[in-house]
Amino acid sequence: MEGEVVMVNGVTSNGYVGGVSCGNELGQVCNGNGLKQVNSENVSGGTSVSEDMNGNLAEVVLEDWENYWEDVSDRLMISRMVSDSVIKGMVTAVEQDCAERIAAKELELATFKERLQLGPDTCEDVRLPIAQKAYDIGKSCSTSACKTRENMRGELYALRNLAREQFKKVKKKIDCATGSNSVKKTSSGSELVGLSGILHEKHSESWVDVNKTLQCLNTTFDSVCKKVDDILICSNITFCESQQGDKLLAKVENVVTQTMFRSPREEFEEKLENDSKLCGIQNMNWLEKFNDVASLGIKLEAIQKSLSMPESELVSHGSNDFENFHPKAFGNHVTRPTSLYGENGTVDEPNVHVAESYDFQQLKHMSKEELVTYFSNIITKIKRDNESDLHQLTDKYFCLKREYLKMKGSFVAHMKYDEFDALRKKIVQVSSKLENFLSENNRFPALTNTLQSWENMKHKLESLLSENNHLRDCLNDKGNEVKCLKEQVSSAASEILQHSLAEQNIRKLVESLQSALEESCIKASLSEEIYKSVLREQIAQIRCSSEDSDMELLITQEISDIILREAAIPAKTANKYGFEDSDIESLIMQGFPSLVFTEIIRDAGQQLDNLHQKALINQEKVTSLERKSLEKENELRLEVEEKDKLKQEMQDLRFAMEHKERLAMDLSVSLSKERERFELASKDLIALREHASRERNKLDQKLAQAEAVLTEVDRERSAAFTLIQKLNDKLSLSEAREQTIKKEMEMAANRFSKLFAEFEWAVSGAIKSTTSRLEDASSHLKAITGMANELRRSELMYKLKLERGNTDLRMAESEVDLLGDEVDALLRLLEKIYIALDHYSPVLKHYPGVIEILELVKRQLSG
């Protein structure tokens, strides 16, 4: 398991010292760092060569065990570094992608702002009252998604205003065209009859249809814009409501998780406090009982001295000593098993080693209650063994006392000394066993060291759990960032789809406008050709009429000239032949034709004036028609120019559409790349998990092998223990052993001081490193939070948060199920232990406190 630290013989895999046995007695916990004080006492006793061999074997096995756990810790550190590097790489890649997207979004925002700045006065805020209220509600949601929607609404209003301007321009052009047609109709009057009048009527009707279609398009466009605005406002409202719901869900989840984990934590803390109190009380009782055992050894020495006295003194003092010894022996019979939790005799040495081995193997998997039950089982075994030994000794003692009382009166002098020698030997054996028991107490603090190491492991496990929670929080934050990025990608895709739909609608509108313009152009060209043909016919008619009038004028002038000439010829002839006789007649005749000619000339002049006026009128008509044709040509030129402008605008729109399509393609490519990266990252995580599972399996196999090795070592220890029992009678090395014990105690004290100093230095270094790591983590978290605040512009956050909440709840349910399974397994173990202890309840009634513990266990199981 990652981040796991295991303590072996008081030394952790990281090199930190947890605790080493240094004395005969157990001490109370005095430090908050998990350290324990150890009170040493000089106890007389002796160890044999086999015990030294057994200690060497234990040291070799423990050294191998320490090396094994050091390798495991190194591998775990390497796996943690690899996972940290992978996470950092993922975070940097995500940050780069987010920076690129933010830059693209900023460019788009800049372009939209420029477009909005072009016509801020013309933008009309045409909102419905409901939409206005919703807009005010949407403004309250100060989120990035609301800002993006507001930007989209601004773009929609800008497009709406541009479309309105275009519609207004088209309406103006249509009005101009219809006005020119009406002017033509009024100017032509009754002369435009037949085909030309019919064509003009059809042309005016087509323009009216175009105007109606434009009005319909305008109304539909306005309705579409209003609907889109309402949709955006509704999305704003729903998004704000979803955000509020997400906040409430997060709060509820936090409250639920706190309530779920608070009660078991409080129960566990209460159990730990009760266990610590019980352990403290038992330690105090053990110290008193060890003192009682030491006093028994002193009394046995006094009895041995009394046996070496004369017979009279033996009889007088022996009875009193035996009487005093009996209650003490019985007291030892009662108190000694209770003290076995703190010490161990020569008989129970393998049990202690077995307890140590199993403790080191099972500490990382046991809770406080399991440890208590485990050690209580070991203590009961030790108590039973020592109780059997004490029963044997008391039986031997009473047998000897009976024999002594029977043979008291009829002792022979030479037999009396032999019996005393046998008693002395037996007393020496008992005292040696007591001394061995007290000397073996030096080894019993291994259990205290295991408890100390367990507490150190507890503190370290708590620190590791806090680190794991911190890493889980970091991973959750990273997962949230990845989800935010996914949501942003989905929002960008939805925006692209919306833009594409708007572009399609605009394209349809532009195509319809183009078709209407083409139809209007065709109609205008046809009307121009018809007008030209009509004008040509009218001009030809006017020219023909002017030529006829000119011919009439010429004819009248010629006739008048001929008449004048004919009138002048008879007047001359009359003057030649009869001027004298007929003066009066000639004058009369001259006056009459002059009158006739004057009237004829007047009539001709009037006719000429009329013809001239008609010619002027025709010329004015021709000039007016030419002017109209010029105006038409100018209008056609303007229409052509407007068509060119519209074509240019269409080209610009096409270029913009192509640019947007390219942007959409780029976004799709980037999305595909991000998906590929995400898939690769998921594959890497799966591979790492598989690797971690393989390493766990390997570690389990190695643990099983180590357990097998430890069982073999325990067997060897049991064999060595049998040899030690055979060699317990050797008392010659007791003084040397006491000196060696004193030296070892001094060396152990020096080692303890050095180890405590090293431990303090290591703890200070670890604290410094953790503080530096925490500072680095806080700086990274500040940067990450800043980036997260910039990147929280998504629209569909609530759905993914709900999914995440569901997944978290499922994980929590699975963890609770696992904890329930573990609790069931522990309860089954407790039931088995209770059944075994209940089976031995008649024997355990002699021990105070054991029955109470059994009753407590029974209550826990029944409750």
Rosetta blueprint (number, residue, H / E / L):
1 M L
2 E L
3 G L
4 E L
5 V L
6 V L
7 M E
8 V E
9 N L
10 G L
11 V E
12 T E
13 S L
14 N L
15 G L
16 Y L
17 V E
18 G L
19 G L
20 V L
21 S L
22 C L
23 G L
24 N L
25 E L
26 L L
27 G L
28 Q L
29 V E
30 C L
31 N L
32 G L
33 N L
34 G L
35 L L
36 K E
37 Q L
38 V L
39 N L
40 S L
41 E L
42 N L
43 V L
44 S L
45 G L
46 G L
47 T L
48 S L
49 V H
50 S H
51 E H
52 D H
53 M H
54 N H
55 G H
56 N H
57 L H
58 A H
59 E H
60 V H
61 V H
62 L H
63 E H
64 D H
65 W H
66 E H
67 N H
68 Y H
69 W H
70 E H
71 D H
72 V H
73 S H
74 D H
75 R H
76 L H
77 M H
78 I H
79 S H
80 R H
81 M H
82 V H
83 S H
84 D H
85 S H
86 V H
87 I H
88 K H
89 G H
90 M H
91 V H
92 T H
93 A H
94 V H
95 E H
96 Q H
97 D H
98 C H
99 A H
100 E H
101 R H
102 I H
103 A H
104 A H
105 K H
106 E H
107 L H
108 E H
109 L H
110 A H
111 T H
112 F H
113 K H
114 E H
115 R H
116 L H
117 Q H
118 L H
119 G L
120 P L
121 D L
122 T L
123 C L
124 E L
125 D L
126 V L
127 R L
128 L L
129 P H
130 I H
131 A H
132 Q H
133 K H
134 A H
135 Y H
136 D H
137 I H
138 G H
139 K H
140 S H
141 C L
142 S L
143 T L
144 S H
145 A H
146 C H
147 K H
148 T H
149 R H
150 E H
151 N H
152 M H
153 R H
154 G H
155 E H
156 L H
157 Y H
158 A H
159 L H
160 R H
161 N H
162 L H
163 A H
164 R H
165 E H
166 Q H
167 F H
168 K H
169 K H
170 V H
171 K H
172 K H
173 K H
174 I H
175 D H
176 C H
177 A H
178 T H
179 G H
180 S H
181 N H
182 S H
183 V H
184 K H
185 K H
186 T H
187 S H
188 S H
189 G H
190 S H
191 E H
192 L L
193 V L
194 G L
195 L H
196 S H
197 G H
198 I H
199 L H
200 H H
201 E H
202 K H
203 H H
204 S H
205 E H
206 S H
207 W H
208 V H
209 D H
210 V H
211 N H
212 K H
213 T H
214 L H
215 Q H
216 C H
217 L H
218 N H
219 T H
220 T H
221 F H
222 D H
223 S H
224 V H
225 C H
226 K H
227 K H
228 V H
229 D H
230 D H
231 I H
232 L H
233 I H
234 C H
235 S H
236 N H
237 I H
238 T H
239 F H
240 C H
241 E H
242 S H
243 Q H
244 Q H
245 G H
246 D H
247 K H
248 L H
249 L H
250 A H
251 K H
252 V H
253 E H
254 N H
255 V H
256 V H
257 T H
258 Q H
259 T H
260 M H
261 F H
262 R H
263 S H
264 P H
265 R H
266 E H
267 E H
268 F H
269 E H
270 E H
271 K H
272 L H
273 E H
274 N H
275 D H
276 S H
277 K H
278 L H
279 C H
280 G H
281 I H
282 Q H
283 N H
284 M H
285 N H
286 W H
287 L H
288 E H
289 K H
290 F H
291 N H
292 D H
293 V H
294 A H
295 S H
296 L H
297 G H
298 I H
299 K H
300 L H
301 E H
302 A H
303 I H
304 Q H
305 K H
306 S H
307 L H
308 S L
309 M L
310 P L
311 E H
312 S H
313 E H
314 L H
315 V H
316 S H
317 H H
318 G H
319 S H
320 N H
321 D H
322 F H
323 E H
324 N H
325 F H
326 H H
327 P H
328 K H
329 A H
330 F H
331 G H
332 N H
333 H H
334 V H
335 T H
336 R H
337 P H
338 T H
339 S H
340 L H
341 Y H
342 G L
343 E L
344 N L
345 G L
346 T L
347 V L
348 D L
349 E H
350 P H
351 N H
352 V H
353 H H
354 V H
355 A H
356 E H
357 S H
358 Y H
359 D H
360 F H
361 Q H
362 Q H
363 L H
364 K H
365 H H
366 M L
367 S L
368 K H
369 E H
370 E H
371 L H
372 V H
373 T H
374 Y H
375 F H
376 S H
377 N H
378 I H
379 I H
380 T H
381 K H
382 I H
383 K H
384 R H
385 D H
386 N H
387 E H
388 S H
389 D H
390 L H
391 H H
392 Q H
393 L H
394 T H
395 D H
396 K H
397 Y H
398 F H
399 C H
400 L H
401 K H
402 R H
403 E H
404 Y H
405 L H
406 K H
407 M L
408 K L
409 G L
410 S L
411 F L
412 V L
413 A H
414 H H
415 M H
416 K H
417 Y H
418 D H
419 E H
420 F H
421 D H
422 A H
423 L H
424 R H
425 K H
426 K H
427 I H
428 V H
429 Q H
430 V H
431 S H
432 S H
433 K H
434 L H
435 E H
436 N H
437 F H
438 L H
439 S H
440 E H
441 N L
442 N L
443 R L
444 F L
445 P H
446 A H
447 L H
448 T H
449 N H
450 T H
451 L H
452 Q H
453 S H
454 W H
455 E H
456 N H
457 M H
458 K H
459 H H
460 K H
461 L H
462 E H
463 S H
464 L H
465 L H
466 S H
467 E H
468 N H
469 N H
470 H H
471 L H
472 R H
473 D H
474 C H
475 L H
476 N H
477 D H
478 K H
479 G H
480 N H
481 E H
482 V H
483 K H
484 C H
485 L H
486 K H
487 E H
488 Q H
489 V H
490 S H
491 S H
492 A H
493 A H
494 S H
495 E H
496 I H
497 L H
498 Q H
499 H H
500 S H
501 L H
502 A H
503 E H
504 Q H
505 N H
506 I H
507 R H
508 K H
509 L H
510 V H
511 E H
512 S H
513 L H
514 Q H
515 S H
516 A H
517 L H
518 E H
519 E H
520 S H
521 C H
522 I H
523 K H
524 A H
525 S H
526 L H
527 S H
528 E H
529 E H
530 I H
531 Y H
532 K H
533 S H
534 V H
535 L H
536 R H
537 E H
538 Q H
539 I H
540 A H
541 Q H
542 I H
543 R H
544 C H
545 S H
546 S H
547 E H
548 D H
549 S H
550 D H
551 M H
552 E H
553 L H
554 L H
555 I H
556 T H
557 Q H
558 E H
559 I H
560 S H
561 D H
562 I H
563 I H
564 L H
565 R H
566 E H
567 A H
568 A H
569 I H
570 P H
571 A H
572 K H
573 T H
574 A H
575 N H
576 K H
577 Y H
578 G L
579 F L
580 E L
581 D L
582 S L
583 D H
584 I H
585 E H
586 S H
587 L H
588 I H
589 M H
590 Q H
591 G H
592 F H
593 P H
594 S H
595 L H
596 V H
597 F H
598 T H
599 E H
600 I H
601 I H
602 R H
603 D H
604 A H
605 G H
606 Q H
607 Q H
608 L H
609 D H
610 N H
611 L H
612 H H
613 Q H
614 K H
615 A H
616 L H
617 I H
618 N H
619 Q H
620 E H
621 K H
622 V H
623 T H
624 S H
625 L H
626 E H
627 R H
628 K H
629 S H
630 L H
631 E H
632 K H
633 E H
634 N H
635 E H
636 L H
637 R H
638 L H
639 E H
640 V H
641 E H
642 E H
643 K H
644 D H
645 K H
646 L H
647 K H
648 Q H
649 E H
650 M H
651 Q H
652 D H
653 L H
654 R H
655 F H
656 A H
657 M H
658 E H
659 H H
660 K H
661 E H
662 R H
663 L H
664 A H
665 M H
666 D H
667 L H
668 S H
669 V H
670 S H
671 L H
672 S H
673 K H
674 E H
675 R H
676 E H
677 R H
678 F H
679 E H
680 L H
681 A H
682 S H
683 K H
684 D H
685 L H
686 I H
687 A H
688 L H
689 R H
690 E H
691 H H
692 A H
693 S H
694 R H
695 E H
696 R H
697 N H
698 K H
699 L H
700 D H
701 Q H
702 K H
703 L H
704 A H
705 Q H
706 A H
707 E H
708 A H
709 V H
710 L H
711 T H
712 E H
713 V H
714 D H
715 R H
716 E H
717 R H
718 S H
719 A H
720 A H
721 F H
722 T H
723 L H
724 I H
725 Q H
726 K H
727 L L
728 N L
729 D L
730 K L
731 L L
732 S L
733 L L
734 S H
735 E H
736 A H
737 R H
738 E H
739 Q H
740 T H
741 I H
742 K H
743 K H
744 E H
745 M H
746 E H
747 M H
748 A H
749 A H
750 N H
751 R H
752 F H
753 S H
754 K H
755 L H
756 F H
757 A H
758 E H
759 F H
760 E H
761 W H
762 A H
763 V H
764 S H
765 G H
766 A H
767 I H
768 K H
769 S H
770 T H
771 T H
772 S H
773 R H
774 L H
775 E H
776 D H
777 A H
778 S H
779 S H
780 H H
781 L H
782 K H
783 A H
784 I H
785 T H
786 G H
787 M H
788 A H
789 N H
790 E H
791 L H
792 R L
793 R L
794 S L
795 E L
796 L L
797 M H
798 Y H
799 K H
800 L H
801 K H
802 L H
803 E H
804 R H
805 G H
806 N H
807 T H
808 D H
809 L H
810 R H
811 M H
812 A H
813 E H
814 S H
815 E H
816 V H
817 D H
818 L H
819 L H
820 G H
821 D H
822 E H
823 V H
824 D H
825 A H
826 L H
827 L H
828 R H
829 L H
830 L H
831 E H
832 K H
833 I H
834 Y H
835 I H
836 A H
837 L H
838 D H
839 H H
840 Y L
841 S H
842 P H
843 V H
844 L H
845 K L
846 H L
847 Y L
848 P L
849 G L
850 V H
851 I H
852 E H
853 I H
854 L H
855 E H
856 L H
857 V H
858 K H
859 R H
860 Q H
861 L H
862 S H
863 G L
